[in-house]
Amino acid sequence: QVQLVESGGGLVQAGGSLRLSCAASGSFFRITSMAWYRQAAGTQREFVATITSSDFANYADSVKGRFTISRDNNANTLYLQMNSLKPEDTAVYYCNCNAKRGIWGPVDSYWGQGTQVTVSS
């Protein structure tokens, strides 16, 4: 299975920037896609951005143009560069990973523990 550890969260002022990281480790054949989700207090978890093994990226409308998702060459580390942060971006950010067990194995989904991002007014 895969273990995901997020880091890089913190407290910033509106208009500031943060860079989140997600390190994937464990036993898997390959990661097919990785994504960022977030959950604000009192709300349901929502999609932020995703990136496939072919580097195709997709973003939620609320972050498009401000956030950039990327990964390393081995597709085992995920990043989220967050610029022009707004108070509405305040949430716990979670890393998600879809990984194939083996050549003929299924694809499983994994979640990290989350990292807090707080944007002050």
Accessible surface in RSA format (square Angstrom, percent):
REM  Atomic radii and reference values for relative SASA: ProtOr
REM  Chains: A
REM  Algorithm: Lee & Richards
REM  Probe-radius: 1.40
REM  Slices: 20
REM RES _ NUM      All-atoms   Total-Side   Main-Chain    Non-polar    All polar
REM                ABS   REL    ABS   REL    ABS   REL    ABS   REL    ABS   REL
RES GLN A   1   134.16  75.0 106.86  78.1  27.31  65.0  29.28  62.3 104.89  79.5
RES VAL A   2     9.01   5.9   0.18   0.2   8.84  21.3   0.18   0.2   8.84  24.0
RES GLN A   3    78.75  44.0  74.79  54.7   3.96   9.4  53.23 113.3  25.52  19.4
RES LEU A   4    10.44   5.8   0.09   0.1  10.35  26.0   0.09   0.1  10.35  27.8
RES VAL A   5    87.71  57.7  85.16  77.1   2.56   6.2  85.16  74.0   2.56   6.9
RES GLU A   6     7.45   4.3   0.00   0.0   7.45  17.7   0.00   0.0   7.45   6.1
RES SER A   7    59.06  49.9  55.62  74.2   3.44   7.9  39.17  83.4  19.89  27.9
RES GLY A   8    36.79  45.4   0.00   N/A  36.79  45.4  24.23  66.5  12.57  28.1
RES GLY A   9    28.79  35.5   0.00   N/A  28.79  35.5   1.53   4.2  27.26  61.1
RES GLY A  10    29.11  35.9   0.00   N/A  29.11  35.9  29.10  79.9   0.01   0.0
RES LEU A  11   130.07  72.4  99.74  71.4  30.33  76.2  99.74  70.0  30.33  81.6
RES VAL A  12    25.40  16.7  18.38  16.6   7.03  16.9  25.40  22.1   0.00   0.0
RES GLN A  13   141.13  78.9 136.95 100.1   4.18  10.0  38.05  81.0 103.08  78.2
RES ALA A  14    48.77  44.8  25.58  39.5  23.19  52.8  25.94  36.5  22.83  60.5
RES GLY A  15    55.40  68.3   0.00   N/A  55.40  68.3  29.68  81.5  25.72  57.6
RES GLY A  16    25.44  31.4   0.00   N/A  25.44  31.4  24.51  67.3   0.93   2.1
RES SER A  17    58.60  49.5  37.96  50.7  20.64  47.5  22.33  47.6  36.27  50.8
RES LEU A  18    30.10  16.8  25.50  18.2   4.60  11.6  30.10  21.1   0.00   0.0
RES ARG A  19   129.87  54.5 115.46  58.9  14.41  34.3  36.49  49.9  93.38  56.6
RES LEU A  20     0.00   0.0   0.00   0.0   0.00   0.0   0.00   0.0   0.00   0.0
RES SER A  21    29.81  25.2  29.74  39.7   0.07   0.2  15.24  32.5  14.57  20.4
RES CYS A  22     0.00   0.0   0.00   0.0   0.00   0.0   0.00   0.0   0.00   0.0
RES ALA A  23    53.93  49.6  51.82  80.0   2.11   4.8  51.82  73.0   2.11   5.6
RES ALA A  24    12.61  11.6   0.00   0.0  12.61  28.7   0.00   0.0  12.61  33.4
RES SER A  25    63.04  53.3  58.06  77.5   4.98  11.5  44.96  95.8  18.08  25.3
RES GLY A  26    48.10  59.3   0.00   N/A  48.10  59.3  17.87  49.0  30.23  67.7
RES SER A  27    89.58  75.7  75.47 100.7  14.11  32.5  40.33  85.9  49.25  69.0
RES PHE A  28    59.95  30.0  31.11  19.3  28.84  75.0  34.35  20.8  25.61  73.3
RES PHE A  29   101.00  50.5  73.59  45.6  27.41  71.3  79.70  48.3  21.30  61.0
RES ARG A  30   109.08  45.8 106.07  54.1   3.01   7.2  44.86  61.3  64.22  38.9
RES ILE A  31     6.77   3.9   1.09   0.8   5.68  13.7   1.09   0.8   5.68  15.4
RES THR A  32    30.00  21.3  25.97  26.3   4.03   9.6  21.81  29.3   8.19  12.4
RES SER A  33    21.05  17.8  19.94  26.6   1.11   2.6  11.63  24.8   9.41  13.2
RES MET A  34     1.97   1.0   1.19   0.8   0.78   1.9   1.78   1.5   0.18   0.2
RES ALA A  35     5.49   5.1   5.49   8.5   0.00   0.0   5.49   7.7   0.00   0.0
RES TRP A  36     0.00   0.0   0.00   0.0   0.00   0.0   0.00   0.0   0.00   0.0
RES TYR A  37    57.84  27.0  57.84  32.9   0.00   0.0  19.66  14.8  38.18  47.1
RES ARG A  38    12.89   5.4  12.89   6.6   0.00   0.0   0.90   1.2  11.99   7.3
RES GLN A  39    60.74  34.0  57.00  41.7   3.74   8.9  10.13  21.6  50.61  38.4
RES ALA A  40    34.26  31.5  31.05  47.9   3.21   7.3  31.29  44.1   2.97   7.9
RES ALA A  41   106.70  98.1  69.51 107.3  37.19  84.6  81.38 114.6  25.32  67.1
RES GLY A  42    89.94 110.9   0.00   N/A  89.94 110.9  44.88 123.1  45.06 100.9
RES THR A  43    71.95  51.2  56.93  57.7  15.03  35.8  62.90  84.5   9.05  13.7
RES GLN A  44   157.89  88.3 146.30 106.9  11.58  27.6  52.59 111.9 105.29  79.9
RES ARG A  45    92.78  39.0  66.28  33.8  26.50  63.1  23.71  32.4  69.07  41.9
RES GLU A  46    85.11  48.9  80.07  60.6   5.04  12.0  31.99  61.9  53.12  43.4
RES PHE A  47    62.41  31.2  52.56  32.6   9.85  25.6  52.56  31.9   9.85  28.2
RES VAL A  48     0.54   0.4   0.37   0.3   0.17   0.4   0.54   0.5   0.00   0.0
RES ALA A  49     0.00   0.0   0.00   0.0   0.00   0.0   0.00   0.0   0.00   0.0
RES THR A  50    31.78  22.6  31.78  32.2   0.00   0.0  23.31  31.3   8.48  12.8
RES ILE A  51     8.97   5.1   8.38   6.2   0.59   1.4   8.38   6.0   0.59   1.6
RES THR A  52    41.08  29.2  40.86  41.4   0.22   0.5  40.88  54.9   0.20   0.3
RES SER A  53    51.73  43.7  35.19  47.0  16.54  38.1  13.55  28.9  38.18  53.5
RES SER A  54    93.32  78.9  61.34  81.9  31.98  73.7  54.31 115.7  39.00  54.6
RES ASP A  55    92.74  65.0  73.85  73.5  18.89  44.7  23.38  55.0  69.36  69.2
RES PHE A  56   134.96  67.5 128.79  79.8   6.17  16.0 134.96  81.8   0.00   0.0
RES ALA A  57    36.06  33.2  16.63  25.7  19.44  44.2  16.63  23.4  19.44  51.5
RES ASN A  58    71.93  49.6  70.34  68.0   1.59   3.8   5.46  13.1  66.47  64.2
RES TYR A  59    44.69  20.9  37.41  21.3   7.29  19.0  29.42  22.1  15.27  18.8
RES ALA A  60    21.85  20.1  14.85  22.9   7.01  15.9  21.85  30.8   0.00   0.0
RES ASP A  61   124.82  87.4 100.74 100.3  24.08  56.9  37.94  89.3  86.88  86.6
RES SER A  62    64.73  54.7  42.15  56.3  22.58  52.0  49.75 105.9  14.98  21.0
RES VAL A  63     0.31   0.2   0.28   0.3   0.03   0.1   0.31   0.3   0.00   0.0
RES LYS A  64   119.61  58.4  99.34  61.0  20.26  48.2  62.33  56.1  57.28  61.0
RES GLY A  65    81.81 100.9   0.00   N/A  81.81 100.9  41.93 115.1  39.88  89.3
RES ARG A  66    32.91  13.8  27.68  14.1   5.23  12.5  26.11  35.7   6.79   4.1
RES PHE A  67     5.66   2.8   0.00   0.0   5.66  14.7   0.00   0.0   5.66  16.2
RES THR A  68    73.49  52.3  72.79  73.8   0.70   1.7  44.60  59.9  28.89  43.7
RES ILE A  69     6.65   3.8   0.00   0.0   6.65  16.0   0.00   0.0   6.65  18.1
RES SER A  70    44.74  37.8  44.25  59.1   0.50   1.1  31.30  66.7  13.44  18.8
RES ARG A  71    43.56  18.3  19.24   9.8  24.32  57.9   3.96   5.4  39.60  24.0
RES ASP A  72    46.89  32.8  34.97  34.8  11.92  28.2  29.57  69.6  17.32  17.3
RES ASN A  73   160.76 110.9 122.55 118.4  38.21  92.0  33.99  81.8 126.77 122.5
RES ASN A  74   119.15  82.2  93.45  90.3  25.70  61.9  17.12  41.2 102.03  98.6
RES ALA A  75    14.32  13.2  14.15  21.8   0.17   0.4  14.15  19.9   0.17   0.4
RES ASN A  76    48.35  33.3  47.80  46.2   0.55   1.3   3.66   8.8  44.69  43.2
RES THR A  77    26.41  18.8  26.41  26.8   0.00   0.0   9.96  13.4  16.44  24.9
RES LEU A  78     0.00   0.0   0.00   0.0   0.00   0.0   0.00   0.0   0.00   0.0
RES TYR A  79    47.44  22.1  47.44  27.0   0.00   0.0  16.10  12.1  31.34  38.6
RES LEU A  80     0.00   0.0   0.00   0.0   0.00   0.0   0.00   0.0   0.00   0.0
RES GLN A  81    57.90  32.4  57.56  42.1   0.34   0.8  29.11  62.0  28.79  21.8
RES MET A  82     0.00   0.0   0.00   0.0   0.00   0.0   0.00   0.0   0.00   0.0
RES ASN A  83    60.06  41.4  60.06  58.0   0.00   0.0  16.83  40.5  43.23  41.8
RES SER A  84    59.54  50.3  55.36  73.9   4.17   9.6  18.85  40.1  40.68  57.0
RES LEU A  85     2.06   1.1   0.00   0.0   2.06   5.2   0.00   0.0   2.06   5.5
RES LYS A  86    90.14  44.0  89.76  55.1   0.37   0.9  42.10  37.9  48.04  51.2
RES PRO A  87    51.77  37.7  43.19  39.4   8.58  31.2  43.55  36.0   8.21  51.1
RES GLU A  88   127.03  72.9 102.41  77.5  24.62  58.6  72.65 140.5  54.38  44.4
RES ASP A  89     1.35   0.9   1.35   1.3   0.00   0.0   0.00   0.0   1.35   1.3
RES THR A  90    42.01  29.9  38.54  39.1   3.47   8.3  36.46  49.0   5.55   8.4
RES ALA A  91     4.78   4.4   1.34   2.1   3.44   7.8   4.78   6.7   0.00   0.0
RES VAL A  92    40.34  26.5  40.19  36.4   0.16   0.4  40.19  34.9   0.16   0.4
RES TYR A  93     0.00   0.0   0.00   0.0   0.00   0.0   0.00   0.0   0.00   0.0
RES TYR A  94    33.86  15.8  33.86  19.3   0.00   0.0   7.72   5.8  26.14  32.2
RES CYS A  95     0.00   0.0   0.00   0.0   0.00   0.0   0.00   0.0   0.00   0.0
RES ASN A  96    10.70   7.4  10.70  10.3   0.00   0.0   0.17   0.4  10.54  10.2
RES CYS A  97     0.00   0.0   0.00   0.0   0.00   0.0   0.00   0.0   0.00   0.0
RES ASN A  98    43.23  29.8  43.23  41.8   0.00   0.0   1.84   4.4  41.39  40.0
RES ALA A  99     2.02   1.9   1.06   1.6   0.96   2.2   1.06   1.5   0.96   2.5
RES LYS A 100    43.43  21.2  43.26  26.5   0.17   0.4  18.13  16.3  25.29  26.9
RES ARG A 101   154.28  64.8 131.61  67.1  22.67  54.0  44.46  60.8 109.82  66.6
RES GLY A 102    21.16  26.1   0.00   N/A  21.16  26.1  21.16  58.1   0.00   0.0
RES ILE A 103   106.61  60.7  91.73  68.3  14.89  35.9  91.94  66.2  14.67  39.8
RES TRP A 104   230.94  92.7 196.53  95.1  34.41  80.8 175.43  93.5  55.51  90.1
RES GLY A 105    16.79  20.7   0.00   N/A  16.79  20.7  11.84  32.5   4.94  11.1
RES PRO A 106    73.93  53.9  61.77  56.3  12.15  44.2  73.43  60.6   0.50   3.1
RES VAL A 107    78.43  51.6  50.43  45.7  27.99  67.5  50.43  43.8  27.99  75.9
RES ASP A 108    32.03  22.4  28.04  27.9   3.99   9.4  13.93  32.8  18.09  18.0
RES SER A 109    66.38  56.1  39.53  52.8  26.85  61.8  32.83  69.9  33.54  47.0
RES TYR A 110    39.95  18.7  36.06  20.5   3.90  10.1  29.28  22.0  10.67  13.2
RES TRP A 111   111.06  44.6  83.36  40.3  27.70  65.0  64.05  34.1  47.01  76.3
RES GLY A 112    10.11  12.5   0.00   N/A  10.11  12.5   2.33   6.4   7.78  17.4
RES GLN A 113   111.67  62.4  81.46  59.5  30.20  71.9  71.75 152.7  39.92  30.3
RES GLY A 114    12.45  15.3   0.00   N/A  12.45  15.3   0.79   2.2  11.66  26.1
RES THR A 115    18.84  13.4  13.36  13.5   5.48  13.1   7.61  10.2  11.23  17.0
RES GLN A 116    86.33  48.3  77.80  56.9   8.53  20.3  50.02 106.5  36.31  27.5
RES VAL A 117     0.00   0.0   0.00   0.0   0.00   0.0   0.00   0.0   0.00   0.0
RES THR A 118    46.56  33.1  46.56  47.2   0.00   0.0  35.33  47.5  11.23  17.0
RES VAL A 119     6.99   4.6   0.00   0.0   6.99  16.8   0.00   0.0   6.99  19.0
RES SER A 120    45.66  38.6  39.24  52.4   6.42  14.8  36.85  78.5   8.81  12.3
RES SER A 121   134.64 113.8  69.80  93.2  64.84 149.4  64.42 137.2  70.22  98.4
END  Absolute sums over single chains surface
CHAIN  1 A     6357.2       4874.4       1482.8       3383.9       2973.3
END  Absolute sums over all chains
TOTAL          6357.2       4874.4       1482.8       3383.9       2973.3
